[in-house]
Amino acid sequence: MSATLATPHTEAPAPALAPRERETLRHIAAGRTYLQTARHMGLSTHTVDAYLRRIRAKLNITNTAELTRVAIALGL
């Protein structure tokens, strides 16, 4: 997958996401709750939240709609 997806607020390339971050993003973009995502991945909801905070920080985004847009753009 390409790591050159531009962030919504800048034209700089987006940093690469770790495999677990990508998996978490895929679940959330598919409409799963934090609890459903956590159970499917064998994590706590706190860990899911931490992954999503990290993703938002890396990609400079603020909401779930933007997360979903990024997931679609990455082919997740």
N, C-alpha and C positions, 0 to 999 in steps of 0.2 A: 504494500500500500504506500501511496505517496505521502511524504511528510512535508510537502510544499503547499499544503492548503493554507491559504491566507486567512488570518484571523479576522473577525468582523470589524475590529477597530484599527487595524494596521495592515500594511501590505507585506509585512515580514512573514517568512515561512513559519508555519506552526511547528513547535517542537514535537518530536516523536513521542508517542504514548507507549507506555509499558504494556506488555501483553494483558495483564490483569486489569489495567485501566481501560484498554480497548474492550475487553469482555464486559466489564461493568457498564461502559457506555452503550454497548450493544443491547444489553438487557433493559436499561433505562429507556433507551430510544424505542424499544419494542413495547413500551407501556407498562413494564413491570414496576412494582413498588420497590422501595428499598428493602423491605422484608422479603419479598419474593426473590429479589436478586440475591440477597444474602443467603437465603436457604439454598438456592440453586447452586451458588458458588461455594458453599460451605464456609461462609464468613459471618461476622456479626454485622448488624446494621451500622454500627459505628465505623467499621472498616469500609463499607460501601460508601458511607458519607465522606470519609477521608479520601477515597479514590476520586470521588466526584469533585471534591474541593480542589484536589491536585489538578484534575483535568481542567476545571474552570480557570485555575491560576495559569496553567501552561498555555491555554488557548485564549486567555483574556476574554472569557465570556461570563455572563451573569445569570442565565436562566436555562430552564429545561428545554424551551423551544430552540434556543441556540445550540444546546447539546445535541438535540435531535437532528438539526440541520447539519451539524458537523459529522454525526454518525452516518447520515445518508451520503454526504460528500465523500466520506472515507470508505463507503461500500459496506458498512457494518449492518 
